Amino acid sequence: MKVLVTESIAEEGMDVLRDCAEVDIRLGLKPEELLALIGDYDALVVRSQTKVSAEVIDAGKKLQVIARAGVGIDNIDVATATRRGIVVGNAPTSNTISAAEHTIALMLALARHIPQANAALRSGVWKRDDFMGIEVRDKTLGIIGLGSVGSEVARRARGLEMKLIAHDPFISEETARELGVSLVDLDTLLAESDFISVHAPLNDQTRHMIDETALRKMKPTAILVNTARGGVVDTEALYKALKEGWINSAGLDVHETEPVPKDYPLFELDNVVISDHAGWYSEESIAELQRGAAEAVVAVLSGGWPKFLVNPEVKEIARRKWGGE
């Protein structure tokens, strides 16, 4: 069996691959180079930069599995892979803890004005009275989306002695109770929360879920954090809300346009903390993501299925193909 790796993978993941196959590392391949090579390989491991197009997949006559060392699969033509009986695997839970911790970090940075105090002190100004913060203990945290990251945020917030409410139409009351969370409708969450943390996926139903109407329902002291997807929050409305004082402040790790432009309007405001979609990005999460991709390859080349199968509908097609039908 031969595996092609087109982007850098941690040694831990490489060791997993080498235990079951011959591994070729070819970084920085141009599209035409990948197209010329892929026919010799049984598996392909990529991160976010390699574009696995329909043309590439059709040229991969021996391909059994494409593994994404990450979560998103926008760079892979999953429909074509499925049609060809090729398994697509990823590692969707590997960055959960890092994203949850980053969410808490943004909350605390905003509650205690840490970036602003740091900037003032570095400029030679001692302005402690200007940066009096608040405790998060006994404050209400509203979590929009109680999936894997939202649940981990809830667990950590309980340790900070926060009161927890959440809005998620797909979560049962029993699951919420186990997390120590009360389920409420979205309007109640917006009105009652001191902190609001967004963990909803981006789709047609959630795009601009946090718009001008939603922002006006929040407390003027509310702190909004978004580490999910930029499009869930209407940037133009948020800018207006922060500038005019409808809410207290915001912490954003994700943005409607990434990378953000140099003239990003939110850069003008002192009551926003911004990071560069790095909530998921830690030494531990990267190693786990890449190991997860390697394990997906090993599972398929060993005759099984990856732990996280992106295209489950491929199973019957793959069985027929590998069975010689």
N, C-alpha and C positions, 0 to 999 in steps of 0.2 A: 504494500500500500504506500502511496506517496501523498504527502500533504504539502501544499503551497501556503506559505505565510507571507503576506504582502505588507504588513505593518509591524512595528516593533512589539514584541510580546515578552513579558517577564520570563526569566529563566525557569521559574516554578512551572509556568504553563508549558514552556518548551520541553521540559523534562517529561511531563505527562504525555506529550505528543511523541517524543522520541522513543518512549517505551513500547509504542505500538506501530510505528510507521517510520518511513524515511521522510525526513523533513527538509524542505528547501526554503530558505529565507531569501526573498527577493524584494527588497524595499524600494519604494519610489518608482514602481513600474508605470510606464505610460499605458494608456488604454490599449493601444495596438500591440504592445509587448505582452500585456496580460492575455489578450485575445490569442496571440500566437503560442503562448505557453500552456494555457489552461487544459488543453486536451490530454495532457500527460498525467493529470492529477485526479486522485480519488476524493480529495477534500481540499477546501479553501478556507483559510482563516483570515478575517479582515477586522479592521476597526471601523473608523468613520470615513476615512479618506478614499478608500478603494471603491469605485463604482462598479457594482456587479450587475451589469446590464443584461437585458435579454440576449443580446448578441454574445456576450461572454458566457452566459449560462448554456446557450445552444452549442457553443464551441466546446464546452466541457463534457465530452462524450463519456468520460469515466466518472464524472462527479457524482458522489453519493450524498455529500453534506457540505453546506456552507455555514460556517460558524461566525457569528458576530461577537467580538470581544467587547461587549457593551450592551446597551438596552435597545436603542432605536434601530430600526431596520430600514430606514428611508433610502439607504444607499444600495439596497438589494431588491431586485425585481422578484418579489416573493411569488407572484402569480405565475411567472414563467418557470421558476424553480419547482413549484408544485406540479405544474403541467408535465414537467420532465421527470417527476418522481424523485426530486432532490430535496432532502431534508434541510430545513433552515432552523438553526438553534441560536439562542442568545443567552444572556445572563442577567435577567431583569431584577433580581433581588440583591445583586452584589454591591450596589451602591446605596442601599436603603439606609444603613446606619450613618454613613457620611452625610447624606442629604438631611436626615433628621437632626444630626448634631449641628449642621450648618444653620438650620432653621432656628434652633435654640440660640446659637451664637448671634444671629441677627437680632432676635428678640432682646437679648440681654444688652447688646451694643446700643440698641435704640432706647431701651429703658434707662440706661445709665449714661447716655450721650458720650460714649467712649470715643468714637472717631472725632467728634467735634472738640472734645477736651484735649485729645492728643494733638490735633492741628493747632489749637490755640497755644498750648504750652510750647510746641516746637517753634512757634512764631515769636516766642519770648513774652507771652502774655499769661499771667496767672489769673484765671477767671472762674475759680471754683464755684462761686455763687451763681454763675450763669448756667452751670451744668448740673444742677441738682437733679438727681434721678428719682425713680420710683422702684419699689420692690415689686417683684412679680408674684410673691406669695399672696394668696387670697384673691388675686386678680382672675378674671374669667378669660379663658382662652377658647376661642371659637375656631374649630378645625373644619375646613371645607374639604371633604374628601378623606374618608377614614380607611384608605387602602394601606399598603405596606409602609409607606413613609409616614402618612398621617397617624397610623397606629403607633409607630415608634416615637413620634413627637409626643403623642398622648402619654406614653409610658414615662418619658423623660420629664414632661411637665408635671406629672403626678409627684415626681420626686422633688419638684420645686414648690409643691403645695399649692398648685393652681387649681381653680375650679374649671372643669372641662365640659364643654358642650360641642356638638358636632352636627353637621348637615351632610348626610350621604344617603340617598334613597336606595342604595343597594346593600346597605349594612343592616343586619337584624338587631333588634333590641337586645337580644342575648349577647351578641358579640360586643355591642357598645357597653353593656353592663360589665362584662369581663375586663374591659379597658378602663372602667371607672368614668365613662362618658355618658352624658345624657343627650339623646338625639332630639333635635329641634328642627323646625322649618327654617329656611334661609333668612326670612325677614326677622325672626326672633334672634337668630345668631348675630345678624348684623347690628341689631339694636342693643343687645345685651353684652357683647364682648368688649373687653378692654384690649385684647390682642386678637387679631384674626390671621390665621395661617392658611394659605391656599395650597391644597394638594390634589386638585382635580385634574384629570387629563384634559387635553385640548381637543375638542370636537365641535361639531355644529351647535350642540346644546350648551356648551360651556364657554364658547368664544365671547369675550367681553361680558362674562357673568358679573364681574365687578366693574360696573359702568357708573355713570353719573348718578343714576337713580339709587344704586346700591350704596355708593359712597355717601350720599346724603342721608342714608338711614343709620349710618354709624355714629357713635359718640364723637364729639369733637376732641376727646382725649384718646381715641382709638389709635392703635398702632397696627398697621397692615404689613404682613410678610408674605412674599410669594417666592417659593422655591420650586414651583411646579412647571408651568409653561407661561411664557410671557403673554401670549394672546388671551389668557383667561382674564387679564386685567386690561381695561381700556386706558392706555398710556395718557392720552390727551385729557381724559376725565380725571385721572389720578393727579396729573400735573396741576390742574385747576383746583382740585381738592386740597392738595398740599400747600399751594400758594395762597389760597384764600382761607385756609384754616378750618375746612370742614372736618378734617381728621388731624391727628397730631403729627404722625410721621409714617414712613414706610421703609421697609427693607426688601430689596429686590435682587435676587440672584439670576432671574430670567427676564427676558425682554422681548418685546414684539419684533424688533429687528436685532439680529445678532450677526456679527459683532455690532455693538452700538455705534452710531455715528459720532463724530467729534462734536457735533452741535446738538447732542442729545439734550432735550429741554430739561430733564431732571437734574443734569449737572449743575444747573443754576441754583438749586435749592439746598439749603443747609439741613433740612429735616428729612433727608432721604439718605440711606446707606445702600450702596450699590456694589455688587460683586459680579464677576464675569462668568456666569453659569458654571461655577466651580463647586457648587454644593455637593455634587456627587464625587468630586475629584480629590482623592486622598491616596496615600501610598497603599493603604490596606484595600481600598475598593478597587484600585487598578489591578492589583495582584489577583484579587478574587474574580474580577471580570475576566481576566485573561485565562485564569485557571478554569473558569466555567466554560469558556469557549473551547479550550483544549479537551475538557471532559466530554463536551457534546460531540466532538469529532471521534473520540475514542469509543463512545457509546455506539455510534452509528457504524463505524468500521468493524466493531465487534458483533454486529448483528442486532443491536438493540435500538432504543430511542433515547434522545437526549432528555435530561430532566426538564428543560424548558424548550418545548417544541412550538415554534412560531406558526407552523402550518400543519396542524394535526390532520387536515384533510388529505395530506400527502401519503398517509400510511397505506391505504389500499393500493394506490398507484405504485408506490415503492415496492410493496410486496410482489405485485405482478411483474415489475421490471426486474427485480433481483431474482425472482423465481424463473425468469426466462420467458415470461409470457409477453 
